[in-house]
Amino acid sequence: MNWEPICRALPDYEGSAMAPDLLKYKDKYYIYYPTTDGEIFVITADNIRGPWSKPVKLEMDIKGIDPGHIVGEEGHRYLFTSDGYVTPLSGDGLRVTGKV
């Protein structure tokens, strides 16, 4: 395949982004990514080409790295991280709503 860049999703530096998860949920695109500081951020866009939002830090003690977005059978959103940790997210995917 011949890949070519279509936009710059992370123009602001929040620490080195590692192992991001890019997904489309309903009509919005999300990138969840951890930084080398051990924090997890999310950015969003209505179009894959951007513009992308400013990074939002997920404010709670999320354990693990390598985030992946999942949706449960009941429609609730979660962030799955390494070692099997699961953290509940708000409906918009921008906040942690409970304990790991």
N, CA, C and O atoms as CSV, one atom per row, in Angstrom:
chain,resi,resn,atom,element,x,y,z
A,1,MET,N,N,0.826,-1.174,0.000
A,1,MET,CA,C,0.000,0.000,0.000
A,1,MET,C,C,0.873,1.240,0.000
A,1,MET,O,O,2.009,1.222,0.473
A,2,ASN,N,N,0.333,2.290,-0.528
A,2,ASN,CA,C,1.011,3.584,-0.521
A,2,ASN,C,C,0.281,4.520,0.429
A,2,ASN,O,O,-0.743,5.107,0.080
A,3,TRP,N,N,0.821,4.650,1.632
A,3,TRP,CA,C,0.222,5.503,2.644
A,3,TRP,C,C,0.736,6.921,2.468
A,3,TRP,O,O,1.893,7.125,2.100
A,4,GLU,N,N,-0.109,7.887,2.726
A,4,GLU,CA,C,0.341,9.265,2.735
A,4,GLU,C,C,-0.384,10.017,3.850
A,4,GLU,O,O,-1.555,9.756,4.125
A,5,PRO,N,N,0.320,10.952,4.490
A,5,PRO,CA,C,-0.290,11.715,5.581
A,5,PRO,C,C,-1.475,12.550,5.078
A,5,PRO,O,O,-1.463,13.067,3.961
A,6,ILE,N,N,-2.495,12.666,5.933
A,6,ILE,CA,C,-3.648,13.493,5.570
A,6,ILE,C,C,-3.823,14.678,6.515
A,6,ILE,O,O,-4.528,15.632,6.186
A,7,CYS,N,N,-3.187,14.626,7.685
A,7,CYS,CA,C,-3.257,15.747,8.621
A,7,CYS,C,C,-2.273,15.510,9.749
A,7,CYS,O,O,-1.656,14.449,9.844
A,8,ARG,N,N,-2.135,16.504,10.594
A,8,ARG,CA,C,-1.325,16.378,11.813
A,8,ARG,C,C,-2.296,16.393,12.982
A,8,ARG,O,O,-2.841,17.440,13.329
A,9,ALA,N,N,-2.511,15.240,13.583
A,9,ALA,CA,C,-3.498,15.113,14.653
A,9,ALA,C,C,-2.987,15.657,15.987
A,9,ALA,O,O,-3.785,16.113,16.806
A,10,LEU,N,N,-1.685,15.619,16.217
A,10,LEU,CA,C,-1.118,16.045,17.503
A,10,LEU,C,C,-0.088,17.151,17.317
A,10,LEU,O,O,1.107,16.910,17.493
A,11,PRO,N,N,-0.525,18.363,16.965
A,11,PRO,CA,C,0.453,19.436,16.789
A,11,PRO,C,C,1.016,19.964,18.099
A,11,PRO,O,O,2.100,20.546,18.111
A,12,ASP,N,N,0.297,19.771,19.210
A,12,ASP,CA,C,0.766,20.233,20.521
A,12,ASP,C,C,1.473,19.095,21.245
A,12,ASP,O,O,0.975,17.970,21.281
A,13,TYR,N,N,2.619,19.387,21.812
A,13,TYR,CA,C,3.415,18.368,22.483
A,13,TYR,C,C,2.958,18.199,23.920
A,13,TYR,O,O,2.989,19.150,24.700
A,14,GLU,N,N,2.533,16.992,24.275
A,14,GLU,CA,C,2.111,16.670,25.651
A,14,GLU,C,C,2.998,15.564,26.215
A,14,GLU,O,O,2.602,14.886,27.163
A,15,GLY,N,N,4.172,15.371,25.658
A,15,GLY,CA,C,5.022,14.236,25.986
A,15,GLY,C,C,4.938,13.260,24.828
A,15,GLY,O,O,3.994,13.324,24.041
A,16,SER,N,N,5.873,12.386,24.708
A,16,SER,CA,C,5.887,11.447,23.584
A,16,SER,C,C,4.668,10.547,23.615
A,16,SER,O,O,4.440,9.836,24.593
A,17,ALA,N,N,3.891,10.576,22.557
A,17,ALA,CA,C,2.703,9.718,22.445
A,17,ALA,C,C,3.150,8.320,22.035
A,17,ALA,O,O,3.907,8.152,21.080
A,18,MET,N,N,2.680,7.344,22.755
A,18,MET,CA,C,3.072,5.959,22.505
A,18,MET,C,C,1.818,5.115,22.288
A,18,MET,O,O,0.807,5.334,22.956
A,19,ALA,N,N,1.865,4.168,21.378
A,19,ALA,CA,C,0.803,3.176,21.180
A,19,ALA,C,C,-0.604,3.773,21.176
A,19,ALA,O,O,-1.420,3.403,22.020
A,20,PRO,N,N,-0.908,4.680,20.257
A,20,PRO,CA,C,-2.247,5.283,20.238
A,20,PRO,C,C,-3.309,4.316,19.724
A,20,PRO,O,O,-3.003,3.353,19.021
A,21,ASP,N,N,-4.553,4.586,20.084
A,21,ASP,CA,C,-5.705,3.846,19.574
A,21,ASP,C,C,-6.563,4.829,18.799
A,21,ASP,O,O,-7.142,5.744,19.385
A,22,LEU,N,N,-6.650,4.648,17.479
A,22,LEU,CA,C,-7.478,5.488,16.615
A,22,LEU,C,C,-8.767,4.743,16.339
A,22,LEU,O,O,-8.745,3.582,15.929
A,23,LEU,N,N,-9.891,5.407,16.563
A,23,LEU,CA,C,-11.173,4.745,16.339
A,23,LEU,C,C,-12.222,5.742,15.907
A,23,LEU,O,O,-12.089,6.947,16.122
A,24,LYS,N,N,-13.263,5.221,15.298
A,24,LYS,CA,C,-14.445,6.014,15.002
A,24,LYS,C,C,-15.577,5.416,15.821
A,24,LYS,O,O,-15.864,4.222,15.724
A,25,TYR,N,N,-16.216,6.250,16.626
A,25,TYR,CA,C,-17.347,5.820,17.434
A,25,TYR,C,C,-18.498,6.753,17.119
A,25,TYR,O,O,-18.400,7.965,17.310
A,26,LYS,N,N,-19.580,6.185,16.638
A,26,LYS,CA,C,-20.713,6.958,16.145
A,26,LYS,C,C,-20.191,7.882,15.056
A,26,LYS,O,O,-19.636,7.387,14.075
A,27,ASP,N,N,-20.337,9.179,15.173
A,27,ASP,CA,C,-19.899,10.079,14.103
A,27,ASP,C,C,-18.651,10.879,14.454
A,27,ASP,O,O,-18.423,11.950,13.892
A,28,LYS,N,N,-17.840,10.369,15.379
A,28,LYS,CA,C,-16.658,11.119,15.812
A,28,LYS,C,C,-15.440,10.205,15.850
A,28,LYS,O,O,-15.542,9.015,16.150
A,29,TYR,N,N,-14.294,10.787,15.540
A,29,TYR,CA,C,-13.018,10.073,15.600
A,29,TYR,C,C,-12.329,10.398,16.922
A,29,TYR,O,O,-12.415,11.519,17.423
A,30,TYR,N,N,-11.653,9.411,17.470
A,30,TYR,CA,C,-10.951,9.544,18.751
A,30,TYR,C,C,-9.561,8.949,18.620
A,30,TYR,O,O,-9.363,7.950,17.930
A,31,ILE,N,N,-8.613,9.564,19.280
A,31,ILE,CA,C,-7.298,8.955,19.476
A,31,ILE,C,C,-7.021,9.002,20.975
A,31,ILE,O,O,-6.930,10.075,21.571
A,32,TYR,N,N,-6.889,7.821,21.570
A,32,TYR,CA,C,-6.473,7.689,22.963
A,32,TYR,C,C,-4.998,7.321,22.939
A,32,TYR,O,O,-4.588,6.425,22.202
A,33,TYR,N,N,-4.195,8.019,23.753
A,33,TYR,CA,C,-2.760,7.710,23.748
A,33,TYR,C,C,-2.141,7.993,25.114
A,33,TYR,O,O,-2.506,8.955,25.789
A,34,PRO,N,N,-1.194,7.137,25.510
A,34,PRO,CA,C,-0.440,7.404,26.734
A,34,PRO,C,C,0.818,8.195,26.390
A,34,PRO,O,O,1.310,8.148,25.263
A,35,THR,N,N,1.326,8.916,27.376
A,35,THR,CA,C,2.592,9.621,27.200
A,35,THR,C,C,3.655,8.936,28.047
A,35,THR,O,O,3.359,8.077,28.879
A,36,THR,N,N,4.881,9.334,27.816
A,36,THR,CA,C,5.980,8.754,28.595
A,36,THR,C,C,5.894,9.150,30.065
A,36,THR,O,O,6.580,8.566,30.904
A,37,ASP,N,N,5.050,10.144,30.385
A,37,ASP,CA,C,4.843,10.556,31.780
A,37,ASP,C,C,3.852,9.647,32.499
A,37,ASP,O,O,3.614,9.826,33.693
A,38,GLY,N,N,3.267,8.672,31.794
A,38,GLY,CA,C,2.316,7.760,32.410
A,38,GLY,C,C,0.892,8.284,32.438
A,38,GLY,O,O,0.046,7.724,33.135
A,39,GLU,N,N,0.610,9.346,31.694
A,39,GLU,CA,C,-0.735,9.896,31.632
A,39,GLU,C,C,-1.390,9.477,30.319
A,39,GLU,O,O,-0.700,9.188,29.341
A,40,ILE,N,N,-2.722,9.445,30.299
A,40,ILE,CA,C,-3.448,9.094,29.085
A,40,ILE,C,C,-4.287,10.294,28.656
A,40,ILE,O,O,-4.989,10.902,29.463
A,41,PHE,N,N,-4.199,10.619,27.374
A,41,PHE,CA,C,-4.911,11.738,26.773
A,41,PHE,C,C,-5.836,11.227,25.676
A,41,PHE,O,O,-5.691,10.105,25.193
A,42,VAL,N,N,-6.800,12.083,25.289
A,42,VAL,CA,C,-7.684,11.783,24.170
A,42,VAL,C,C,-7.845,13.059,23.346
A,42,VAL,O,O,-7.927,14.158,23.894
A,43,ILE,N,N,-7.887,12.897,22.027
A,43,ILE,CA,C,-8.229,13.995,21.124
A,43,ILE,C,C,-9.360,13.501,20.229
A,43,ILE,O,O,-9.524,12.298,20.026
A,44,THR,N,N,-10.141,14.448,19.695
A,44,THR,CA,C,-11.296,14.078,18.877
A,44,THR,C,C,-11.368,14.948,17.623
A,44,THR,O,O,-10.791,16.033,17.557
A,45,ALA,N,N,-12.095,14.436,16.636
A,45,ALA,CA,C,-12.351,15.193,15.406
A,45,ALA,C,C,-13.640,14.677,14.776
A,45,ALA,O,O,-13.978,13.500,14.899
A,46,ASP,N,N,-14.348,15.567,14.105
A,46,ASP,CA,C,-15.539,15.159,13.375
A,46,ASP,C,C,-15.188,14.549,12.020
A,46,ASP,O,O,-15.987,13.822,11.430
A,47,ASN,N,N,-13.983,14.855,11.535
A,47,ASN,CA,C,-13.503,14.341,10.258
A,47,ASN,C,C,-12.092,13.818,10.468
A,47,ASN,O,O,-11.307,14.450,11.175
A,48,ILE,N,N,-11.751,12.696,9.880
A,48,ILE,CA,C,-10.427,12.101,10.056
A,48,ILE,C,C,-9.316,13.066,9.619
A,48,ILE,O,O,-8.186,12.976,10.099
A,49,ARG,N,N,-9.640,13.976,8.720
A,49,ARG,CA,C,-8.658,14.948,8.240
A,49,ARG,C,C,-8.513,16.156,9.175
A,49,ARG,O,O,-7.683,17.033,8.938
A,50,GLY,N,N,-9.320,16.193,10.230
A,50,GLY,CA,C,-9.245,17.286,11.186
A,50,GLY,C,C,-10.261,18.359,10.879
A,50,GLY,O,O,-11.056,18.235,9.947
A,51,PRO,N,N,-10.229,19.403,11.661
A,51,PRO,CA,C,-9.246,19.670,12.706
A,51,PRO,C,C,-9.472,18.795,13.939
A,51,PRO,O,O,-10.602,18.419,14.251
A,52,TRP,N,N,-8.383,18.482,14.630
A,52,TRP,CA,C,-8.420,17.686,15.848
A,52,TRP,C,C,-8.453,18.612,17.056
A,52,TRP,O,O,-7.898,19.711,17.025
A,53,SER,N,N,-9.104,18.162,18.111
A,53,SER,CA,C,-9.226,18.955,19.335
A,53,SER,C,C,-7.886,19.056,20.053
A,53,SER,O,O,-6.927,18.351,19.735
A,54,LYS,N,N,-7.854,19.939,21.015
A,54,LYS,CA,C,-6.709,19.992,21.928
A,54,LYS,C,C,-6.745,18.731,22.786
A,54,LYS,O,O,-7.827,18.206,23.050
A,55,PRO,N,N,-5.591,18.232,23.229
A,55,PRO,CA,C,-5.578,17.042,24.075
A,55,PRO,C,C,-6.315,17.242,25.393
A,55,PRO,O,O,-6.197,18.289,26.029
A,56,VAL,N,N,-7.070,16.234,25.792
A,56,VAL,CA,C,-7.778,16.212,27.069
A,56,VAL,C,C,-7.156,15.094,27.904
A,56,VAL,O,O,-7.137,13.933,27.494
A,57,LYS,N,N,-6.652,15.460,29.073
A,57,LYS,CA,C,-6.063,14.464,29.973
A,57,LYS,C,C,-7.186,13.750,30.704
A,57,LYS,O,O,-8.073,14.392,31.267
A,58,LEU,N,N,-7.152,12.433,30.696
A,58,LEU,CA,C,-8.136,11.654,31.450
A,58,LEU,C,C,-7.727,11.712,32.912
A,58,LEU,O,O,-6.708,11.148,33.310
A,59,GLU,N,N,-8.532,12.399,33.700
A,59,GLU,CA,C,-8.206,12.718,35.090
A,59,GLU,C,C,-8.612,11.623,36.054
A,59,GLU,O,O,-9.712,11.678,36.604
A,60,MET,N,N,-7.818,10.690,36.267
A,60,MET,CA,C,-7.967,9.693,37.329
A,60,MET,C,C,-6.772,8.774,37.207
A,60,MET,O,O,-6.035,8.817,36.222
A,61,ASP,N,N,-6.593,7.972,38.185
A,61,ASP,CA,C,-5.453,7.061,38.193
A,61,ASP,C,C,-5.770,5.855,37.308
A,61,ASP,O,O,-6.248,4.828,37.790
A,62,ILE,N,N,-5.498,5.994,36.017
A,62,ILE,CA,C,-5.695,4.872,35.101
A,62,ILE,C,C,-4.451,4.013,35.155
A,62,ILE,O,O,-3.335,4.516,35.022
A,63,LYS,N,N,-4.635,2.742,35.346
A,63,LYS,CA,C,-3.507,1.829,35.421
A,63,LYS,C,C,-3.241,1.246,34.034
A,63,LYS,O,O,-4.170,1.005,33.262
A,64,GLY,N,N,-1.985,1.028,33.734
A,64,GLY,CA,C,-1.626,0.376,32.482
A,64,GLY,C,C,-1.318,1.345,31.359
A,64,GLY,O,O,-1.424,2.563,31.501
A,65,ILE,N,N,-0.931,0.752,30.232
A,65,ILE,CA,C,-0.587,1.497,29.026
A,65,ILE,C,C,-1.326,0.872,27.846
A,65,ILE,O,O,-2.154,-0.021,28.023
A,66,ASP,N,N,-1.022,1.344,26.656
A,66,ASP,CA,C,-1.612,0.800,25.427
A,66,ASP,C,C,-3.137,0.819,25.458
A,66,ASP,O,O,-3.761,-0.239,25.378
A,67,PRO,N,N,-3.755,2.007,25.574
A,67,PRO,CA,C,-5.206,2.085,25.691
A,67,PRO,C,C,-5.940,1.605,24.446
A,67,PRO,O,O,-5.470,1.760,23.318
A,68,GLY,N,N,-7.086,1.029,24.685
A,68,GLY,CA,C,-7.976,0.613,23.616
A,68,GLY,C,C,-9.406,0.878,24.041
A,68,GLY,O,O,-9.794,0.539,25.159
A,69,HIS,N,N,-10.183,1.472,23.173
A,69,HIS,CA,C,-11.571,1.830,23.463
A,69,HIS,C,C,-12.463,0.623,23.219
A,69,HIS,O,O,-12.337,-0.050,22.196
A,70,ILE,N,N,-13.358,0.349,24.150
A,70,ILE,CA,C,-14.332,-0.735,23.982
A,70,ILE,C,C,-15.709,-0.238,24.417
A,70,ILE,O,O,-15.829,0.691,25.215
A,71,VAL,N,N,-16.734,-0.873,23.879
A,71,VAL,CA,C,-18.118,-0.560,24.236
A,71,VAL,C,C,-18.761,-1.854,24.705
A,71,VAL,O,O,-18.729,-2.862,23.998
A,72,GLY,N,N,-19.348,-1.827,25.905
A,72,GLY,CA,C,-20.001,-3.004,26.459
A,72,GLY,C,C,-21.350,-3.256,25.806
A,72,GLY,O,O,-21.866,-2.409,25.077
A,73,GLU,N,N,-21.913,-4.418,26.071
A,73,GLU,CA,C,-23.203,-4.797,25.501
A,73,GLU,C,C,-24.299,-3.793,25.834
A,73,GLU,O,O,-25.222,-3.594,25.044
A,74,GLU,N,N,-24.199,-3.156,27.007
A,74,GLU,CA,C,-25.213,-2.195,27.432
A,74,GLU,C,C,-24.978,-0.808,26.836
A,74,GLU,O,O,-25.746,0.114,27.111
A,75,GLY,N,N,-23.923,-0.646,26.020
A,75,GLY,CA,C,-23.639,0.622,25.359
A,75,GLY,C,C,-22.718,1.554,26.119
A,75,GLY,O,O,-22.436,2.656,25.647
A,76,HIS,N,N,-22.236,1.137,27.296
A,76,HIS,CA,C,-21.312,1.970,28.070
A,76,HIS,C,C,-19.909,1.859,27.487
A,76,HIS,O,O,-19.503,0.806,26.997
A,77,ARG,N,N,-19.186,2.958,27.551
A,77,ARG,CA,C,-17.833,3.022,26.996
A,77,ARG,C,C,-16.787,2.775,28.080
A,77,ARG,O,O,-16.971,3.142,29.241
A,78,TYR,N,N,-15.685,2.142,27.671
A,78,TYR,CA,C,-14.596,1.816,28.591
A,78,TYR,C,C,-13.262,1.994,27.891
A,78,TYR,O,O,-13.173,1.962,26.664
A,79,LEU,N,N,-12.224,2.184,28.700
A,79,LEU,CA,C,-10.857,2.198,28.205
A,79,LEU,C,C,-10.184,0.950,28.750
A,79,LEU,O,O,-10.079,0.767,29.963
A,80,PHE,N,N,-9.735,0.105,27.853
A,80,PHE,CA,C,-9.053,-1.133,28.204
A,80,PHE,C,C,-7.562,-0.850,28.091
A,80,PHE,O,O,-7.110,-0.314,27.079
A,81,THR,N,N,-6.795,-1.202,29.110
A,81,THR,CA,C,-5.345,-0.997,29.068
A,81,THR,C,C,-4.622,-2.299,29.392
A,81,THR,O,O,-5.240,-3.315,29.713
A,82,SER,N,N,-3.306,-2.239,29.298
A,82,SER,CA,C,-2.476,-3.424,29.501
A,82,SER,C,C,-2.783,-4.115,30.831
A,82,SER,O,O,-3.294,-3.496,31.764
A,83,ASP,N,N,-2.473,-5.359,30.895
A,83,ASP,CA,C,-2.693,-6.192,32.084
A,83,ASP,C,C,-4.170,-6.363,32.422
A,83,ASP,O,O,-4.499,-6.765,33.538
A,84,GLY,N,N,-5.069,-6.065,31.475
A,84,GLY,CA,C,-6.487,-6.331,31.656
A,84,GLY,C,C,-7.266,-5.296,32.444
A,84,GLY,O,O,-8.390,-5.568,32.864
A,85,TYR,N,N,-6.701,-4.113,32.656
A,85,TYR,CA,C,-7.419,-3.067,33.381
A,85,TYR,C,C,-8.520,-2.476,32.504
A,85,TYR,O,O,-8.320,-2.270,31.307
A,86,VAL,N,N,-9.670,-2.207,33.093
A,86,VAL,CA,C,-10.790,-1.598,32.391
A,86,VAL,C,C,-11.284,-0.412,33.220
A,86,VAL,O,O,-11.565,-0.546,34.411
A,87,THR,N,N,-11.384,0.750,32.570
A,87,THR,CA,C,-11.802,1.974,33.244
A,87,THR,C,C,-13.044,2.516,32.550
A,87,THR,O,O,-13.029,2.683,31.330
A,88,PRO,N,N,-14.135,2.799,33.292
A,88,PRO,CA,C,-15.348,3.329,32.661
A,88,PRO,C,C,-15.153,4.771,32.196
A,88,PRO,O,O,-14.489,5.573,32.853
A,89,LEU,N,N,-15.755,5.077,31.038
A,89,LEU,CA,C,-15.691,6.413,30.455
A,89,LEU,C,C,-17.083,7.032,30.374
A,89,LEU,O,O,-18.093,6.328,30.402
A,90,SER,N,N,-17.119,8.340,30.275
A,90,SER,CA,C,-18.382,9.063,30.074
A,90,SER,C,C,-18.917,8.770,28.675
A,90,SER,O,O,-18.207,8.214,27.837
A,91,GLY,N,N,-20.156,9.141,28.432
A,91,GLY,CA,C,-20.777,8.919,27.135
A,91,GLY,C,C,-20.046,9.582,25.987
A,91,GLY,O,O,-20.051,9.071,24.868
A,92,ASP,N,N,-19.409,10.735,26.258
A,92,ASP,CA,C,-18.659,11.410,25.200
A,92,ASP,C,C,-17.223,10.910,25.093
A,92,ASP,O,O,-16.487,11.342,24.206
A,93,GLY,N,N,-16.809,9.999,25.991
A,93,GLY,CA,C,-15.477,9.411,25.946
A,93,GLY,C,C,-14.354,10.307,26.416
A,93,GLY,O,O,-13.183,9.991,26.203
A,94,LEU,N,N,-14.688,11.432,27.057
A,94,LEU,CA,C,-13.672,12.408,27.436
A,94,LEU,C,C,-13.374,12.460,28.935
A,94,LEU,O,O,-12.525,13.237,29.372
A,95,ARG,N,N,-14.075,11.630,29.727
A,95,ARG,CA,C,-13.860,11.640,31.177
A,95,ARG,C,C,-13.933,10.216,31.729
A,95,ARG,O,O,-14.642,9.360,31.199
A,96,VAL,N,N,-13.196,9.991,32.785
A,96,VAL,CA,C,-13.297,8.751,33.536
A,96,VAL,C,C,-14.458,8.919,34.508
A,96,VAL,O,O,-14.585,9.953,35.164
A,97,THR,N,N,-15.315,7.880,34.598
A,97,THR,CA,C,-16.499,8.012,35.452
A,97,THR,C,C,-16.530,7.058,36.639
A,97,THR,O,O,-17.505,7.037,37.390
A,98,GLY,N,N,-15.487,6.280,36.813
A,98,GLY,CA,C,-15.468,5.344,37.934
A,98,GLY,C,C,-14.076,4.797,38.150
A,98,GLY,O,O,-13.113,5.227,37.516
A,99,LYS,N,N,-13.987,3.852,39.047
A,99,LYS,CA,C,-12.708,3.247,39.400
A,99,LYS,C,C,-12.291,2.212,38.370
A,99,LYS,O,O,-13.112,1.620,37.670
A,100,VAL,N,N,-10.963,2.019,38.308
A,100,VAL,CA,C,-10.371,0.998,37.433
A,100,VAL,C,C,-10.875,-0.359,37.855
A,100,VAL,O,O,-10.506,-1.369,37.255
